[in-house]
Amino acid sequence: MRSGRLFAIVLLAGVLAQPPLVAGTNWETKVDPWVLRTTGSEGEAQFLVRLVGEADLSAAALRPSKLEKTRYVFESLRRKARQVQAPVLAVLRARGVEHRAFWIANVIWVRGDIGLVEELALRADVAEVEGNPRVRLERPVLFEGLAVDAATAAAAVEPGIAHTGAVDEFWSHGYRGQTIVIGGQDTGYDWEHPAIRGAYRGWDGQAADHNYNWHDAIHSGGGRCGADTVAPCDDGSHGTHTMGTMVGDDGDGNRIGMAPGAQWIGCRNMDQGVGTPATYTECFEWFLAPTDLEGRNPDPARAPDVINNSWVCPPTEGCTRPNVLRKVVRNMRAAGIVVVAAAGNRGPECGTLAYSPAIYDKTLSVAAISTGDTIAGFSSRGPVLVDGSGRPKPDVAAPGLGVRSSVPGGGYASSTGTSMAAPHVTGLVALTLSAATCMRPADDRIEEFVKGSARPLSASQTCGDLPGSQSPNNTFGWGAVRALRPLCRDESVGGLASGVEPEKVVCRNRTQRVRKTVRLNGQVAWDCEAAGVPAAAGDRVRLILTGKADGSRALGASLSRIEPTKAVCRNLTTGKKKRYKLEGTVSWDCQDKGLAVTVSDEIKQIIVGRVRAD
């Protein structure tokens, strides 16, 4: 059975009982106004029925590997959906209503009239009825040069990639994204383009197998590709361009991708540039547990490590409830999958970063800058006001002006927009995960590292409560992304700061009586051995880290090759001090111990421990 067709969940005996109606409830308060307007004017509408009850995914954080995390989240979500959705699905089947169930966020897509909307909204097991309008892709600000002949193809890496430092920090050390899988959901992909074919997971060099590597969430229309395609196809140019910036390299001078050693899989979530919350949800669900081409046999072992989302779902075009995809994104993150999103092209005013999925706390949101570190005028600014959170956004910035990449048909084009900036960050996440096994499975550490290693940039514009002169701010976020390899326990004696702008670290081997000071100059990671402090297993070491609080939630550090026994956290501004007994724990948060800090407080951390064996 094709994945694009309707399906129903098998119902167990005894689950068909109708739950009590919500007595005295004005059912319209549970319904998106767009649904009420559309059913009133057109007779019927597509909408999402969100059920009461969520799976408890808290134990996912305790799962040590990515596969265990992803499998646990998949099984928990699907089990909860089967339990909760069964009675509503029975009603929809009995009515002969067109529908499709999703477990990724416990929602059911439905096409129906106002009578059905009222019947569902009156149910106690229905939390809300949300709209599912068609949402047109926010196009790149500029798209030009639909072909570049061989004579003018750049032999060097693209300027955006060079700007991040990926070549020197990762490529030159042999890290090009190997073992990492990137997911992309967009207008589709021309998988046979020479710049991205070699990185497609479905291509073995001789033949293609699209099972588990491609999904089409477009079940009608589809432009030049048609609907329910069984091989990757791009009915625009946008998707192929973004994928090129992530993995592209044709081996003949077109070095357009950040992580050319990574593999990619893809999902089409837009019909000729028009998507809906349901198509976005369908792609996210498929990424969490990819299926074969028939939509069967979901396998979380084939889930990607990071997903690029160079699109927005704006309320001005129908997504009137900003949190429509929030649970989807949070569930992806619980599964150990990083979600990267373009900030949007609605700047330069403050508060214009207003569209999902870029607004969410579990999304790594990306602004667009030039290779001269100038913010793009169109790049959306924070804070996030649409959901009432006031959340600082974007998180980081990356090159997004005149980015040259692949387009369908084997050509290359230059394009401008935050859609072009986000793939640089997706590729950087892939490089980082590939180079640093200690960052796997991906969790909040990888996002904190990408933000913490960014080069701070100040803005003349002040948006919200964050002055443009400080970092982070609501224009650049934490700054321009910068390639930096994390230090892992099996690589060096060093550490990674969190929630602090480090000024220096004093590395001391007390056994060998050697001491050095490392000037960090904004870098959040350090390597004592590189500074000239030798270390052997069992040596007693002492580190003193000083810097300023940067305003993020966690204030602590993660160590590599050091088995710590204690840490002393001091706020030099207030004179307060807290002590940790770590007993081998390699990371901690000083604020968890009650050390109150405000932005720019002078901080000192003293760490004592022994060197682990290599």
Rosetta blueprint (number, residue, H / E / L):
1 M L
2 R L
3 S L
4 G L
5 R L
6 L L
7 F L
8 A L
9 I L
10 V L
11 L L
12 L L
13 A L
14 G L
15 V L
16 L L
17 A L
18 Q L
19 P L
20 P L
21 L E
22 V L
23 A L
24 G L
25 T L
26 N L
27 W H
28 E H
29 T H
30 K H
31 V E
32 D L
33 P H
34 W H
35 V H
36 L H
37 R H
38 T H
39 T H
40 G H
41 S H
42 E H
43 G L
44 E L
45 A E
46 Q E
47 F E
48 L E
49 V E
50 R E
51 L E
52 V L
53 G L
54 E L
55 A L
56 D L
57 L L
58 S H
59 A H
60 A H
61 A H
62 L H
63 R L
64 P L
65 S L
66 K H
67 L H
68 E H
69 K H
70 T H
71 R H
72 Y H
73 V H
74 F H
75 E H
76 S H
77 L H
78 R H
79 R H
80 K H
81 A H
82 R H
83 Q H
84 V H
85 Q H
86 A H
87 P H
88 V H
89 L H
90 A H
91 V H
92 L H
93 R H
94 A H
95 R H
96 G L
97 V L
98 E E
99 H E
100 R E
101 A E
102 F E
103 W L
104 I L
105 A L
106 N L
107 V E
108 I E
109 W E
110 V E
111 R E
112 G E
113 D L
114 I H
115 G H
116 L H
117 V H
118 E H
119 E H
120 L H
121 A H
122 L L
123 R E
124 A L
125 D L
126 V E
127 A E
128 E E
129 V E
130 E E
131 G E
132 N L
133 P L
134 R L
135 V E
136 R E
137 L L
138 E L
139 R L
140 P L
141 V L
142 L E
143 F E
144 E E
145 G L
146 L L
147 A L
148 V L
149 D L
150 A L
151 A L
152 T L
153 A L
154 A L
155 A L
156 A L
157 V L
158 E L
159 P H
160 G H
161 I H
162 A H
163 H H
164 T H
165 G L
166 A H
167 V H
168 D H
169 E H
170 F L
171 W H
172 S H
173 H H
174 G L
175 Y L
176 R L
177 G L
178 Q L
179 T L
180 I L
181 V E
182 I E
183 G E
184 G E
185 Q E
186 D E
187 T L
188 G E
189 Y L
190 D L
191 W L
192 E L
193 H L
194 P L
195 A L
196 I L
197 R H
198 G H
199 A H
200 Y E
201 R L
202 G L
203 W E
204 D L
205 G L
206 Q L
207 A L
208 A E
209 D L
210 H L
211 N L
212 Y L
213 N L
214 W E
215 H E
216 D E
217 A L
218 I L
219 H L
220 S L
221 G L
222 G L
223 G H
224 R H
225 C H
226 G L
227 A L
228 D L
229 T L
230 V L
231 A L
232 P L
233 C L
234 D E
235 D L
236 G L
237 S L
238 H H
239 G H
240 T H
241 H H
242 T H
243 M H
244 G H
245 T H
246 M H
247 V H
248 G L
249 D L
250 D L
251 G L
252 D L
253 G L
254 N L
255 R L
256 I L
257 G L
258 M L
259 A L
260 P L
261 G L
262 A L
263 Q E
264 W E
265 I E
266 G E
267 C E
268 R E
269 N L
270 M L
271 D E
272 Q L
273 G L
274 V E
275 G E
276 T L
277 P H
278 A H
279 T H
280 Y H
281 T H
282 E H
283 C H
284 F H
285 E H
286 W H
287 F H
288 L H
289 A L
290 P L
291 T L
292 D L
293 L L
294 E L
295 G L
296 R L
297 N L
298 P L
299 D L
300 P H
301 A H
302 R H
303 A L
304 P L
305 D L
306 V E
307 I E
308 N E
309 N E
310 S L
311 W L
312 V L
313 C E
314 P L
315 P H
316 T H
317 E H
318 G L
319 C L
320 T L
321 R L
322 P L
323 N L
324 V L
325 L L
326 R H
327 K H
328 V H
329 V H
330 R H
331 N H
332 M H
333 R H
334 A H
335 A L
336 G L
337 I L
338 V E
339 V E
340 V E
341 A E
342 A E
343 A L
344 G L
345 N L
346 R L
347 G L
348 P L
349 E L
350 C L
351 G L
352 T L
353 L L
354 A L
355 Y L
356 S E
357 P L
358 A L
359 I L
360 Y L
361 D L
362 K L
363 T L
364 L E
365 S E
366 V E
367 A E
368 A E
369 I E
370 S L
371 T L
372 G L
373 D L
374 T L
375 I E
376 A L
377 G L
378 F L
379 S L
380 S L
381 R L
382 G L
383 P L
384 V E
385 L L
386 V L
387 D L
388 G L
389 S L
390 G L
391 R E
392 P L
393 K L
394 P L
395 D L
396 V E
397 A E
398 A E
399 P E
400 G L
401 L L
402 G L
403 V E
404 R E
405 S E
406 S E
407 V E
408 P L
409 G L
410 G L
411 G E
412 Y E
413 A E
414 S E
415 S E
416 T E
417 G L
418 T H
419 S H
420 M H
421 A H
422 A H
423 P H
424 H H
425 V H
426 T H
427 G H
428 L H
429 V H
430 A H
431 L H
432 T H
433 L H
434 S H
435 A H
436 A L
437 T H
438 C H
439 M H
440 R L
441 P L
442 A L
443 D L
444 D H
445 R H
446 I H
447 E H
448 E H
449 F H
450 V H
451 K H
452 G H
453 S L
454 A L
455 R E
456 P L
457 L L
458 S L
459 A L
460 S L
461 Q L
462 T L
463 C E
464 G L
465 D L
466 L E
467 P L
468 G L
469 S L
470 Q L
471 S L
472 P L
473 N E
474 N L
475 T L
476 F L
477 G E
478 W L
479 G L
480 A E
481 V L
482 R L
483 A L
484 L L
485 R L
486 P L
487 L L
488 C L
489 R L
490 D L
491 E L
492 S L
493 V L
494 G E
495 G E
496 L E
497 A E
498 S E
499 G L
500 V E
501 E E
502 P E
503 E E
504 K E
505 V E
506 V E
507 C E
508 R E
509 N E
510 R L
511 T L
512 Q L
513 R L
514 V E
515 R E
516 K E
517 T E
518 V E
519 R E
520 L L
521 N L
522 G L
523 Q L
524 V L
525 A E
526 W E
527 D E
528 C L
529 E L
530 A L
531 A L
532 G L
533 V L
534 P L
535 A L
536 A L
537 A L
538 G L
539 D L
540 R E
541 V E
542 R E
543 L E
544 I E
545 L E
546 T E
547 G E
548 K E
549 A E
550 D L
551 G L
552 S L
553 R L
554 A L
555 L L
556 G E
557 A E
558 S E
559 L E
560 S E
561 R L
562 I E
563 E E
564 P E
565 T E
566 K E
567 A E
568 V E
569 C E
570 R E
571 N E
572 L L
573 T L
574 T L
575 G L
576 K E
577 K E
578 K E
579 R E
580 Y E
581 K E
582 L L
583 E L
584 G L
585 T L
586 V L
587 S E
588 W E
589 D E
590 C H
591 Q H
592 D H
593 K H
594 G L
595 L L
596 A L
597 V L
598 T L
599 V L
600 S L
601 D L
602 E E
603 I E
604 K E
605 Q E
606 I E
607 I E
608 V E
609 G E
610 R E
611 V E
612 R L
613 A L
614 D L
